[in-house]
Amino acid sequence: MFICCEEHIELAIDMYVDEIERAPEIIHIPVDKQEKKCQFCQKQGVYVVGN
């Protein structure tokens, strides 16, 4: 599972597919719950990529 910003969503999807070999579920994090940081750049996390 990856937490990522808008800029790194494609990278997170590609990495997930490479590791798990299936399409991930993509969940938008509500604005009031955006407390985690992007795992790639430390910006505000906007999506959770994973199942």
trRosetta pair geometry for C-beta under 8 A, 3 or more apart (Angstrom, degrees):
i j d omega theta_ij theta_ji phi_ij phi_ji
1 16 8.0 40 -103 -108 27 116
1 48 6.3 -6 -174 -175 105 95
1 49 6.9 159 -157 82 54 52
1 50 3.2 -85 -108 4 71 170
1 51 7.9 -134 -84 35 91 38
2 12 4.0 -160 95 -145 147 111
2 15 6.7 85 -51 76 149 125
2 16 6.4 -117 3 -59 116 106
2 39 5.6 -110 -154 29 84 139
2 48 7.3 159 82 -157 46 48
2 49 4.5 -10 59 57 97 103
2 50 6.3 144 16 -41 60 106
3 29 7.7 35 -144 -43 100 143
3 36 4.8 -45 170 123 164 134
3 37 7.3 96 109 83 123 33
3 38 6.5 -142 117 -115 78 35
3 39 5.7 113 59 -27 73 98
3 45 4.1 -12 164 -139 108 141
3 47 7.3 166 -152 87 49 48
3 48 5.7 -23 -99 -101 70 69
3 49 7.8 -176 -81 18 22 76
4 7 8.0 -126 167 66 98 61
4 8 4.3 -123 -165 90 118 103
4 9 5.6 161 105 -83 130 50
4 11 7.3 176 -135 68 151 94
4 12 4.3 -126 -23 -42 152 144
4 38 5.0 52 -143 -137 44 91
4 39 6.3 -58 -80 29 73 86
4 40 6.2 27 -124 9 97 112
4 45 6.4 69 35 -136 10 79
4 46 7.1 -46 101 47 54 77
4 47 5.5 -22 64 64 82 95
4 49 6.2 5 14 -3 118 118
5 8 5.5 70 53 24 76 96
5 9 7.6 -104 95 -42 38 77
5 38 4.0 -47 -18 -71 93 138
5 40 7.6 -115 23 55 93 102
5 41 6.4 -58 18 55 132 116
5 43 4.2 19 -69 83 152 119
5 44 6.3 94 -103 72 103 55
5 45 6.4 -101 -67 -110 62 34
5 46 5.4 72 -138 7 44 105
5 47 7.8 132 -129 21 5 87
6 9 6.3 -29 -157 -21 32 114
6 46 5.6 12 -48 44 71 156
6 47 7.8 109 -82 -10 45 111
7 38 7.8 10 55 -131 96 165
7 41 7.0 -2 76 16 130 152
7 43 7.2 72 25 36 120 151
8 11 4.7 -50 -164 42 78 119
8 12 5.8 82 135 -26 87 98
8 38 5.8 115 36 -167 137 129
8 39 7.9 -146 117 59 152 71
8 40 4.4 165 -130 47 162 147
8 41 6.4 178 -36 0 136 110
9 12 5.7 -56 -149 36 31 112
9 13 6.4 31 155 -19 66 105
9 26 7.5 51 -159 -140 111 131
9 46 7.9 -58 -68 77 109 109
9 47 5.6 52 -108 38 103 152
9 49 7.0 150 -149 -62 67 131
10 13 5.7 -52 -147 36 32 111
10 14 6.3 33 155 -18 65 107
11 14 5.8 -55 -147 38 30 111
11 15 6.3 27 156 -17 65 108
11 40 6.2 73 93 -88 144 161
12 15 5.9 -56 -145 39 29 109
12 16 6.2 30 156 -21 64 108
12 24 7.9 -77 134 49 90 165
12 39 7.7 105 -98 49 109 113
12 40 7.5 -120 -61 -27 90 128
12 47 7.2 169 68 94 157 116
12 49 4.1 132 139 32 121 155
13 16 5.8 -57 -148 36 28 112
13 17 6.3 25 157 -16 65 108
13 24 6.1 -141 -126 32 68 122
13 26 7.4 -21 -87 -78 106 119
13 49 5.8 -119 -73 -152 59 142
14 17 6.0 -58 -147 38 28 108
14 18 6.3 29 155 -20 64 108
15 18 5.7 -54 -147 36 31 113
15 19 6.3 21 158 -12 65 110
16 19 6.0 -65 -148 42 28 104
16 20 5.7 -17 173 19 69 116
16 24 4.3 9 130 -52 155 133
16 49 5.5 -133 -36 140 147 109
16 50 6.1 -149 -123 -89 133 65
17 20 6.8 -68 -119 56 21 83
17 21 6.8 66 -178 -105 56 23
17 22 7.1 -145 -126 63 66 19
17 23 6.8 5 -96 -96 101 41
17 24 7.1 -103 -56 -20 72 93
18 21 7.7 3 -174 -68 12 60
20 24 7.3 101 52 -76 143 86
20 51 7.5 158 179 16 164 115
22 51 7.6 -3 94 -24 117 144
24 49 4.9 51 128 179 155 78
24 50 5.3 -43 -151 -85 117 22
24 51 6.1 -137 -143 -38 62 79
25 49 7.8 166 79 -154 46 40
25 50 6.6 -23 53 94 81 32
25 51 5.0 105 4 -98 106 63
26 47 5.8 -17 -168 -167 90 123
26 48 7.5 158 -155 80 42 52
26 49 5.6 -6 -107 -106 76 72
27 47 6.6 142 74 -160 47 66
27 48 4.4 -10 59 56 104 101
28 46 6.8 -27 -148 160 72 77
28 47 6.0 -40 -103 -101 48 75
29 33 5.4 -127 180 91 90 100
29 34 5.1 118 118 -88 122 76
29 36 7.5 -133 -120 42 166 104
29 45 6.0 50 16 119 157 90
29 46 5.9 -156 40 -167 101 27
29 47 6.5 -147 -6 -83 90 20
29 48 6.3 99 -58 -22 98 92
30 33 4.7 67 64 19 88 107
30 34 7.3 -135 93 -34 42 83
31 34 5.8 -37 -149 -3 34 119
34 44 5.3 39 159 179 122 109
34 45 6.1 -173 -154 72 81 70
34 46 6.6 3 -121 -95 125 51
35 45 8.0 -18 70 44 32 110
36 45 4.2 -15 93 24 88 147
37 42 4.8 -4 173 -147 134 52
37 43 6.8 141 -158 70 81 23
37 44 6.8 -70 -117 -108 57 25
37 45 5.7 145 -177 -33 5 96
38 41 5.0 3 92 49 130 77
38 42 6.1 -79 60 -18 82 10
38 43 4.8 19 8 53 127 74
38 44 7.1 39 -25 76 92 20
38 45 5.3 164 -64 -86 53 68
38 46 7.9 -1 -75 8 99 77
39 45 7.9 48 -22 -97 69 113
45 48 7.7 48 165 -67 120 68
